[in-house]
Amino acid sequence: MTPQIYRVDLSKRAIANLKAISEYIAKDSPEAASAFIARLNDAVNSLEHLPHRHQLAQDLLPRRKNVRMFPVGSYLIYYNVRDREKVVNVITIRHGARRRLRSL
């Protein structure tokens, strides 16, 4: 049986997050910024296979029962899976030390 491949879409917010993360890290080291953004992109793209493997964020977002999250370095990637369409939507990427999300 061939594993199902999901399309991974980034929200406008997630794209803006990546840009802000890159700019912030690049202040100290453009090379480090480039390497970390590549790491985040690899992690995001890995969601095309087995997107349900990460934990649900129900304790953080009780009203959004279908939101999942996983860490990459100090950052948390929040996303949901639409199984019918075989799509993963990356909602936001946030530093783990920031105030907890109240909603998405």
C-alpha positions in Angstrom: 0.0 0.0 0.0 1.4 3.4 -1.0 1.4 6.0 1.7 -0.9 8.9 1.0 0.8 12.2 0.2 -0.8 15.4 1.4 -0.4 18.9 -0.2 1.1 21.3 2.3 -0.2 24.9 2.2 1.2 27.8 4.2 -1.2 30.5 5.4 -0.3 34.2 4.8 0.3 34.3 8.5 2.8 31.4 8.4 4.6 33.0 5.4 4.8 36.2 7.3 6.1 34.3 10.4 8.9 32.7 8.3 9.9 36.1 7.0 10.0 37.6 10.5 12.0 34.7 11.9 14.5 35.0 9.1 14.9 38.8 9.6 15.3 38.4 13.3 18.0 35.7 13.1 19.7 37.5 10.2 20.4 40.5 12.4 23.1 38.4 14.1 23.9 35.9 11.4 22.5 35.7 7.8 24.0 32.2 7.4 22.3 31.0 10.6 19.0 32.5 9.4 19.2 30.8 6.1 20.1 27.4 7.7 17.2 27.7 10.2 14.6 28.7 7.6 15.7 25.7 5.6 15.2 23.5 8.7 11.8 25.0 9.2 10.8 24.5 5.6 12.0 20.9 5.7 9.9 20.3 8.8 6.9 21.9 7.2 7.3 19.9 4.0 7.6 16.6 5.9 4.0 17.0 6.8 3.1 15.7 3.3 3.7 12.3 4.8 1.9 11.1 8.0 0.6 14.6 9.1 -1.3 13.0 12.0 1.9 12.0 13.7 2.1 15.1 15.8 0.1 15.9 18.9 -3.2 17.7 19.0 -3.0 21.2 20.6 -6.3 20.7 22.5 -4.9 21.7 25.8 -3.7 25.0 24.3 -6.6 25.6 22.0 -9.7 23.8 23.4 -12.0 25.4 20.8 -9.9 24.2 17.9 -9.9 20.4 18.2 -8.3 19.7 14.9 -5.2 21.8 15.3 -1.9 20.0 15.7 1.5 21.3 16.7 5.2 20.2 16.8 8.4 21.9 17.8 11.4 22.7 15.5 14.1 24.2 17.7 12.5 26.8 19.9 9.6 27.3 17.5 6.2 25.6 17.3 4.5 24.9 14.1 0.6 24.9 14.3 -1.4 23.2 11.5 -4.5 21.3 10.7 -5.2 18.4 8.4 -8.1 18.3 5.9 -8.2 14.6 5.1 -11.0 14.7 2.5 -8.9 17.1 0.4 -5.5 15.6 1.5 -4.3 19.0 2.5 -2.2 20.2 5.4 -2.7 23.9 6.3 0.2 25.5 8.3 -1.6 28.1 10.3 1.3 29.8 12.2 4.9 29.4 13.4 5.6 30.9 16.8 8.5 31.0 19.2 7.8 28.7 22.1 8.6 31.3 24.7 5.9 33.7 23.4 2.6 34.0 25.3 0.3 31.0 24.6 -2.2 31.3 21.8 -5.7 32.0 22.8 -7.1 31.4 19.3 -6.2 31.0 15.7 
